[in-house]
């Protein structure tokens, strides 16, 4: 069954939304994995604070990954689940064994910049397709990430 015929979303317009969501899914998966690494590897005087915060962030990211993948499914497409494909597609590069918060914070902000830009691309495609649900999903993501940028940026002040 074609779910779009029931939801009323134009299949041709949905194609761009799905393409942008797949990009966002790949970016989010690498972001999530990097957060796990930051959590595991961070060292220094503020270890406890950063360790705890990165755990909170990767748990949130895991939920957001699931929401994005489920939205792709709701649009009638099976989302990618192979990390080998995420690594090819993602605009966020994987990192390993970064221990210094002075290096983690700029990398984290760079990743959020990529996610925010991609979410805006998803929102634009969703608006063009009259896909209110996807637009609402990325609006919620943007709200949380813009707040995170504000809070993380305060660390560098």
LINRASUL-V74870 format. One record per residue. RES is the residue in one letter. PHI is phi as a letter, one per 40 degrees, with the letter a starting at -180 (999 if undefined). Layout:
RES_PHI, RES_PHI
//
This chain:
X_999, X_c, X_c, X_c, X_c, X_c, X_c, X_g, X_c, X_c, X_d, X_c, X_c, X_c, X_d, X_c, X_c, X_c, X_d, X_c, X_c, X_c, X_c, X_c, X_c, X_c, X_c, X_c, X_c, X_c, X_d, X_d, X_c, X_c, X_c, X_c, X_c, X_d, X_d, X_c, X_b, X_d, X_b, X_h, X_c, X_c, X_d, X_d, X_c, X_c, X_d, X_c, X_c, X_c, X_c, X_d, X_c, X_c, X_c, X_c, X_c, X_c, X_c, X_c, X_d, X_c, X_c, X_c, X_c, X_c, X_c, X_c, X_c, X_c, X_c, X_g, X_b, X_c, X_c, X_c, X_b, X_c, X_c, X_d, X_c, X_d, X_c, X_c, X_c, X_c, X_c, X_c, X_c, X_c, X_b, X_a, X_f, X_c, X_b, X_c, X_d, X_c, X_c, X_c, X_d, X_c, X_c, X_c, X_c, X_c, X_c, X_c, X_c, X_c, X_c, X_c, X_c, X_c, X_c, X_c, X_c, X_c, X_d, X_c, X_c, X_c, X_c, X_c, X_c, X_f, X_c, X_c, X_c, X_c, X_c, X_c, X_d, X_c, X_c, X_c, X_c, X_c, X_d, X_c, X_c, X_c, X_c, X_c, X_d, X_d, X_c, X_c, X_c, X_c, X_c, X_c, X_c
//
